[in-house]
Structures are given as structure tokens and as C-alpha cells.
């Protein structure tokens, strides 16, 4: 599998001045690692760290989404196994990813969704929009337009 990593050093966080819609008018510390891995089947797996729930990491996550869309993969699986909570900014970025993949005739799937994140998705009715799977492996193995919770 081909893997691309977008990482900040956990031991010495990188300070990033947020811009645009993520502007917090202060310095934000980003930590963690987001990886993009392409499986032999062509499915793109986007693994996000627990810090995805931190609105300060939105710029980094948006960059990874842009890279994921640039691959033009027909199926993108977002592994949220480590994210116990997600912010509204993250929900918006997941919608951006979904729209981008759908515009190319593809599908985005969520995997490893934790109980609180699942509840948020349910309240917002996003669980009806995204395919939600128990594990990344199940999401990657599923056929086109399949969904299993």
C-alpha cells in the first residue's frame, strides 16, 4: 500500500496561525498524525488522530481532504476509531469530502465511529448520508453503495 503522512511532531507541537474560516485569531498547537493509504483495490483510507475533534486542527485536516480528493479515488474510507468527539468544523469538512467524492461518482464511508460521534451523526441525520461501518476493514471490503452499521 502506498502511504502519505501529514504529521506534526507530538513532542514539539507546531504553531499554526489559522486563516479563513478556521481563523481563531490566536496561535493553535497541532499534534498527531493523519495518514492517507491507498489499498491495492484503489480504496483510499484516511486515518485521523484523536485530535480531529480539536477545531484548531481544521486547517491540517482540510489539507488532507484536499489531497484525498486530488487522488480521484472512487472510494474513500475515513477511519474515526481514535476520535471520541467531533466539532462542527470537522462535520463540515466531512461533508466537503463527501460532496467532492460524490461529484466524481464515488463514495465516502466512515469507519470505527465511536459512540458519541455516532450519536452526533444520528442527531444531524448524517448517518443516513454517510456509509457507516464498524471497522476500516469492513468499509474497505464493502461493495459499491453498501452500508452496514
C-alpha positions in Angstrom: 0.0 0.0 0.0 1.2 3.5 -0.8 1.1 5.8 2.3 1.4 9.5 2.6 1.7 11.1 6.0 0.8 14.6 7.1 2.3 14.7 10.6 3.2 17.2 13.3 5.7 16.2 15.9 3.9 15.1 19.1 6.8 16.1 21.3 7.1 19.6 20.0 3.8 20.8 18.5 3.8 23.1 15.5 2.2 26.5 16.0 -0.1 27.5 13.1 -1.9 30.8 12.6 -5.3 29.8 11.4 -6.7 31.5 8.3 -10.0 31.9 6.5 -13.0 30.2 8.1 -10.8 28.5 10.7 -9.5 31.9 11.9 -9.3 31.7 15.7 -7.2 34.9 16.0 -4.6 33.1 18.1 -1.8 30.5 17.7 -3.1 26.9 17.7 -1.0 23.9 18.6 -1.5 20.9 16.3 -0.4 17.4 17.3 -1.0 14.0 15.9 -0.7 12.2 12.6 -3.2 11.9 9.7 -2.3 9.3 7.0 -3.6 8.5 3.6 -3.1 5.0 2.4 -4.1 3.6 -1.0 -5.1 -0.1 -0.9 -4.4 -2.3 -4.0 -8.1 -2.2 -4.6 -7.9 1.5 -5.1 -9.8 2.4 -1.9 -8.2 5.4 -0.1 -8.0 5.0 3.7 -7.8 8.3 5.6 -6.8 7.6 9.2 -7.3 10.6 11.6 -5.9 11.1 15.0 -7.9 11.7 18.2 -7.0 15.4 17.7 -9.5 15.6 14.8 -12.1 16.7 17.4 -9.9 19.8 18.1 -11.2 22.7 15.9 -7.6 24.0 15.9 -6.6 21.2 13.6 -9.2 22.1 10.9 -6.6 23.6 8.6 -4.4 20.5 8.6 -7.5 18.2 8.2 -8.7 20.3 5.3 -5.3 20.0 3.6 -5.5 16.2 3.9 -9.1 16.2 2.5 -7.8 18.3 -0.5 -5.0 15.7 -1.0 -7.5 12.9 -0.8 -9.8 14.4 -3.4 -6.8 15.0 -5.7 -6.2 11.3 -5.8 -9.6 10.9 -7.6 -10.2 7.7 -5.7 -13.8 6.4 -6.2 -14.0 5.2 -2.6 -12.6 7.0 0.4 -12.8 5.4 3.9 -12.4 7.8 6.9 -11.2 5.9 10.0 -12.5 7.7 13.0 -11.5 5.0 15.5 -9.5 7.4 17.7 -11.9 10.4 17.6 -14.2 10.3 20.6 -15.8 13.7 19.7 -16.0 15.8 16.6 -16.6 19.5 16.2 -19.0 21.2 13.8 -15.9 22.2 11.8 -15.0 18.6 11.3 -18.6 17.7 10.4 -18.4 20.4 7.7 -15.1 19.1 6.4 -16.5 15.6 6.2 -19.4 17.0 4.2 -17.0 18.7 1.9 -15.2 15.4 1.4 -18.5 13.6 0.8 -19.6 16.2 -1.8 -16.2 16.1 -3.6 -16.2 12.3 -3.9 -19.9 12.2 -4.9 -19.2 14.7 -7.6 -16.7 12.2 -9.1 -19.3 9.4 -8.9 -17.6 7.9 -5.8 -18.5 7.2 -2.2 -17.2 8.2 1.2 -17.5 5.8 4.1 -16.9 6.3 7.8 -15.4 3.5 9.9 -14.7 2.9 13.6 -17.1 5.6 14.7 -17.2 5.9 18.5 -20.5 6.1 20.4 -20.5 9.9 20.9 -19.6 10.6 17.3 -22.3 8.1 16.2 -24.8 10.0 18.3 -23.8 13.3 16.7 -24.1 11.8 13.3 -27.5 10.4 14.2 -28.8 13.8 15.6 -27.7 15.6 12.5 -29.0 12.7 10.3 -25.6 12.4 8.7 -25.6 8.7 9.4 -28.2 8.5 6.6 -25.8 10.3 4.2 -22.5 8.5 5.0 -22.0 4.8 4.9 -21.0 3.9 8.5 -19.1 0.7 9.2 -17.8 -0.9 12.4 -14.2 -1.2 11.2 -12.0 0.2 8.4 -11.6 -3.3 7.0 -15.4 -3.8 6.7 -15.7 -0.4 5.0 -12.9 -1.2 2.5 -14.3 -4.6 1.7 -17.9 -3.4 1.2 -19.2 -3.2 -2.4 -20.3 0.0 -4.1 -23.0 2.0 -2.3 -23.1 -0.6 0.6 -23.7 0.5 4.2 -23.6 -1.6 7.3 -23.8 -0.2 10.9 
